[in-house]
Amino acid sequence: MFDIDSYFRDFVDKEEIFQDRDVLRPEFIPKLLPHRDLQIQKIAEIVACTLKNSMPSNIFLFGKTGTGKTAVVNYVSKHLNLQCREFGMTESKWIFLNCQQVNTGYRILAKICGEIDPSDPVPIAGWPIDVVFDKLIDKINQQVQGNCFIVLDEIDVLVKNARKKSQDTLYNLVRINSRLKTAKVNIIGISNVLNFKSELDPRVISSLGEEEIVFPAYNAVEIKDILEQRAEKAFAPQALDPEVIPLCAALAAKEHGDARKALDLLRKAGELAERRNAKVVTPQYVYFAQDNMENDKMKEYCEALPLQSKTILLSIYQMERHLQQEAVITGDVYNAYTEITEMIPGMNRLTQRRVSELIRELDLSGMVNARVKSNGRYGRTKFIKLNIPLSDTRKYLNSESRFADLIEYRPICLREKTTNLSGKKYRKLM
């Protein structure tokens, strides 16, 4: 048996690889941001007017993941507030929201209210959105003096989710200053999508009055400088082989130019060396870390699925592959499933209710997307769509030896011209 207590005791006693591994994490903001002087300067020039009680323009930042957009905004916000303190001025209020996590207009407004006044939070749901907006205005008027910067990271996600309502929320936010007494609100949008503005409502675009700044991807030399700056604080002296940082930089620049992934790669290499009781992080640990990071987690999950779940996934795959429909319904998946189970020796057939439960488990895992749609008096229907490409699904299913003759098989139910929906037969659109 694995002696966990001995392992922990030995871990404490062994020689250190890291001094502070948190320095390699993306949320760490260093005192200096290498190779982002131009972007820092542009943002500083825009927001500097707040030091003279003026309202700056809204700002949109564009660039691939890991190009320093959020880090630069954090960096500028700290230095701006530092100058406010030195001049004896009221510091600007900075509210950072990630629209990947807070992805609806209602939740955005509720979260901003909570950031401004934590003692009086807005419920996560249940209020009319205009009431929440009025509440936000009251809180800003009462609690905020001077400028309030609302930073919406991955703002394109907000626009794509529930597009109409979210765009109304964005429209109201960019026009909120007309209803404020003394405070001024500015929007800083951050997006990985360069053509994001094409998704915006013309009303929003005309009200933004924004300035745009593009963040280019880092090259190998720039990533190397970033890694060297972090590694000096992260690793113990003599813990890094001289070839490790150039290798991490070259691998990251070649594939994506993402400094965040380069930092993850360096940290992972150090952790793997630490787990194997090595005293020095060598290039082989970088390659081990790269293999570990690129390991297909979805493939591992699929290969570990029980046979029944794999068969249901095969049925969904067959439906999408042959019908080429945007989504399929549970009844059709079950028809294909019952046919396929008869071709697998010794396999029991589950009830449609149990198959529906297993589809829900696949939905929770992220392999499929199962949404329920109401059909009025005919009840509700679950529409199912693969969340992974057909080619990848095929590759995952090929690992199951019992599916060798079934991957290319076209179930008989797919050759029929009708389908069952809510107890009625409908003609298929082929």
C-alpha angles and dihedrals in degrees: 000000000000108000100217095180092054090047092054092047092050091046091058093049100045125096115280123250094177132049094183116353092182088075087072094055119102094238092061111102113203124211090249129036109208119220096006099093094115094052092044090050093050094050092043091052090053098047097037091089088072086075086066094045094258128132116245126215122270113261134217119197119197131187145110122288113284098024095119102258098136093037091054092050090050090048094051093045093055094048093046092052090046089058090046089056092048091052092045092244130140109271118241116251113239120196117186118197128175108213090202087068101029098039109161132070092241094051092046091056092043092050093050089051090051092049092051096045114013091177092067109038123184115237114261089240142357106069125101107257093236089058090052090050092050088049090052091052091050091050094049091048091050103036109028127073119184122350128000117195116201109198112199108193114200089010091172089071090058092053094047094049112077087343100197098049094039092051089050088054091049090047091052092048094053090049096041094104091075088067098043124097106206109342123086124212125208128187122219110188121195121194140167090207113087095197092046093123091065086070093056126102111251089239090059093047093050092050098046101074086189136169119223128219123184121209112207122213116265119254125221095268092050093047089049090055091049093049093047091052092052096038092058090066099029102054133054116249113282091008094116127068108229091240096056101079096045088049093051090047093049094048093048095045092047094053109030116340087234112151090192092059091044089055090047090051092051093046092047091050089053092049093050090051089048093052091052092050093245118159095208132040105232131186091263089067089054090057090045089052092048091052090048093050093046094047107126103243092184090055091051091049093049094048090052094051118114115256093253092056091046090052091051089050089050089052092052090047091052092049094051094040098052102029095038090208124155091238138357131214130242093247093058092045089052092050090054091043094054090050094048094047090059088060095054111079115238096005119138121220117237125216119261090249092055091047089053089053091051090049087055089053090052088050092053090050091055096242093113137017113228117184127177119225125191118235096189113233090002091067129234130317129202114224115202131200132173114249093202128061118272090240092056092045090052091050092051093047092048088069089070106086093203090063094058093110096032104061091077094035118114110209117233091237088065091057093058120095097223136060134196118245121171092340095310131101120237131186113251119236102231 
